[in-house]
Amino acid sequence: MDFASFLQQLGQQLINGISLGSIYALIALGYTMIYGIIRLINFAHGDIYMLGAYFGYFATAILKMSFIPSLIIAMVLAAITGMVIERAAYRPLRSAPRIAVLITAIGVSLFLEYGSMLLVTPQPRTFPAVFPAEIYNVGGLVLNSQQIVILAVSLILMLVLNYVVHYTKSGKAMRAVSYDTDAAKLMGIDVDKVISFTFAVGSALAAAAGVLVGIYYNSIDPLMGIMPGLKAFVAAVLGGIGIIPGAMLGGVLMGVIEALVSGFFSSTFRDAAAFGILILILLFRPSGLLGKNVREKV
Amino acid sequence: MLEVKQIDVYYGAIHALKGVSLEVVEGEIVTLIGANGAGKSTTLRTISGLLKPQKGTITFEGQTIAAKPAQQIVKLGISQVPEGRRIFANMSVMENLELGAYIRNDNKGIGEDLDMVFKRFPRLAERRTQIAGTLSGGEQQMLAMGRALMSRPRILLLDEPSMGLAPLLVKEIFSIIKEINAAGTTILLVEQNAHMALSIAHKAYVLETGRITLSGTAKELAASESVRKAYLGG
């Protein structure tokens, strides 16, 4: 491979990687926000992403809605699902040991996966093409319309999230609860409400990722959430779990690394690369790229 | 105004408070003194609703509050400056103060109280955009107090405001506590620094291993033989 074609290949894989990575980032944000607020790795989060894809599918394929309304409907329904799951499965365990909640999260995950199979059959479904697939050629690099939509939607959602977290009352309450729950209670913050709100926001972002993936790969199935869920979890750990910009960075990095590995070596190694990163991070920088080494609160 | 009657509080198997009773009359500064581990912070945490008493009652202006969640207790007008200040170190001074006013929606009143806090603690005004974790210990204590005042409390619970501060700063903090009280806020002050606490309080209680062992006016307690021996160094 000569240098020019190497550069072209690199640029192409970067484009692919960043689009895939912004999807990981959207899922990773939910992981990291929920961890930040109740110190729970919500293993059912990948399945919320799957549900989001199905909500989007029903809105577009059955109700014949266009892209933006379907995206919004999927996000709202997923937000409600997330709040219901938190209320029913996690809140009763608020003072239980963390391991009990973790096992419950795995239970919720299996329930959503196999419950969906029962409802919508395990058969993969074809996500309708919501807009014409156009291919643009920019200086030898190929960019399709889906990638542009993925990038635009993820970017907008992350900007909105950043605004909510930093400049609204709910966002400030969220950061307060995440930093020090008891001190937040002394401010008069209703911690249960803030936790509900966090699940709603995290689930809505995952649902958006689900719809975007449906559009990108055209195919959805009830187990589609497992792998992206795990990878987004790795992305959240890579950026520093509990840290919102970390999830964005970790997600994009994961996507780029995967794309580079599939582009330059072989796509069979791309999952190995993802989990190799997890091992390396846990060995050398367990607090993540943007994490500080803080001692556990006592 | 605030009446704690015969409360029993447990931390798991540890019996932290054993029949503690105390009363705070509106307009006063009441102090609760005692050694480390006597249950002073536990008492304040229970009043604020972070812990629930197994037995006994807590009433605030005639209402039973022991069963209410913490956020409702704040809304009734009880605000706490917790031990170790517990400011939100990763947020700005301004954001900390805004969180102090979380229960309120009257933007005009919040603005007025913000001015009041900045007047009382001019150093916070200078550092309003600074990240709270980078403040000095004394400034963090001021921020924690300012934050608690932002809910416009009827009664302010202060847990060890002198902890870890240089003597000069302790004096400053205590004179501010007196000012806050003079401006109409009732105060329940928990302190290990019995000397300082008794010098500004109207009434005092002594807590020893979960029980109130002495109570009276601050003057009486400062003069009492056993308090002098145990808490005032002779």
Boltz contact constraints between the chains, C-beta under 6 A:
constraints:
  - contact:
      token1: [A, 172]
      token2: [B, 99]
      max_distance: 6.0
  - contact:
      token1: [A, 176]
      token2: [B, 88]
      max_distance: 6.0
  - contact:
      token1: [A, 176]
      token2: [B, 99]
      max_distance: 6.0
  - contact:
      token1: [A, 179]
      token2: [B, 88]
      max_distance: 6.0
  - contact:
      token1: [A, 179]
      token2: [B, 90]
      max_distance: 6.0
  - contact:
      token1: [A, 180]
      token2: [B, 86]
      max_distance: 6.0
  - contact:
      token1: [A, 182]
      token2: [B, 50]
      max_distance: 6.0
  - contact:
      token1: [A, 183]
      token2: [B, 86]
      max_distance: 6.0
  - contact:
      token1: [A, 185]
      token2: [B, 70]
      max_distance: 6.0
  - contact:
      token1: [A, 186]
      token2: [B, 80]
      max_distance: 6.0
  - contact:
      token1: [A, 187]
      token2: [B, 99]
      max_distance: 6.0
  - contact:
      token1: [A, 187]
      token2: [B, 102]
      max_distance: 6.0
  - contact:
      token1: [A, 188]
      token2: [B, 71]
      max_distance: 6.0
  - contact:
      token1: [A, 188]
      token2: [B, 74]
      max_distance: 6.0
  - contact:
      token1: [A, 188]
      token2: [B, 75]
      max_distance: 6.0
  - contact:
      token1: [A, 188]
      token2: [B, 102]
      max_distance: 6.0
  - contact:
      token1: [A, 188]
      token2: [B, 103]
      max_distance: 6.0
  - contact:
      token1: [A, 189]
      token2: [B, 102]
      max_distance: 6.0
  - contact:
      token1: [A, 190]
      token2: [B, 71]
      max_distance: 6.0
